Amino acid sequence: MTNPYPSITINGQPLPPQAIEFELGRLIKFYSQHMPEEQVREQLPALRDNAVEQAIGARLLFDEAAQRNIPVFDAEVDERVEEMKKQVGGTKKMEALLQQQKLTMEMFRAQIRSGRRVDKLVEEVVAAIPEPTEAEMRTHFDQHQDEYARPERAQAQHILVRPAGADEAASAAAKAKIEEIRARVQAGASFADEAAAHSECPSGREAGGSLGWFGRGMMVPAFDTAAFSMQVGDLSDIIETQFGLHIIQKTGHEEATATTFEDVKESIHDFLVHAKRGAALSAHVAGLKAKAKIERS
């Protein structure tokens, strides 16, 4: 397979493609939480370019932290190892994962130590960043007030039945199945139990059909229109979308509400702190790049 990335050396040392892939994975994960999958795919060329720059910046930070020999104590490494053991399910699973990655515990501890050095370097870089002032937070709120208002939203459960094929017989069978489910719910059967047993949406198996809270426009049009036109407690008629046949039970509704500065003051504080620290770190990395010999081919 052709390497989609340029060949890069930093101060004479090659930058492994795996480092760029790691950064690309992080970017895709982040953007997938904020935009539809098709938009993420459209953004892939730009994300690859960003991943290259982030991988270069990360390598320069690792190199600076190593050159300065920022101290990391064994107890810090021990603590992180224990945390990761708990995350993966114990010592044996940790050992199995290390074996899969062809890492010894000594090599793994060295990676943790290296990463902790960078963490401490970043902490130094952002340590002098001042706390946002009340005036800064109020200005941000005034400029972005609409973004902090809570829109109208609904809460619902649903059951999805997909036709087994594209022919009329499959469509008729799916409709008969969901009509039977709807009749049982009308007769008093638990919607959650019916969803767990029969829904072909993951929400059925995992959460009794619950979709949680969602705003207008988050669902496909036919589903959205039905959910927001229903009263809390209502059971919908059968709704057809490109995904199949649905029934909805509405479990909650909240009207749009304005938000005061005091309501979101803490969130604004955290956002501005994050933005200031990000800017400081970007400026530091830019300085490292300016001093480094970076060759691309």
Secondary structure, DSSP 8 states (H G I E B T S, - for coil): ----S--EEETTEE--HHHHHHHHHHHHHHHHTTS-HHHHHHTHHHHHHHHHHHHHHHHHHHHHHHHHT----HHHHHHHHHHHHHHHTSHHHHHHHHHHTT--HHHHHHHHHHHHHHHHHHHHHHTT-----HHHHHHHHHHSHHHHSB--EEEEEEEEE--SSSSHHHHHHHHHHHHHHHHHHHTT--HHHHHHHH--SHHHHHHTTEEEEEETTSS-HHHHHHHHHS-TT-B---EEETTEEEEEEEEEEE--B---HHHHHHHHHHHHHHHHHHHHHHHHHHHHHHHS-EEE-
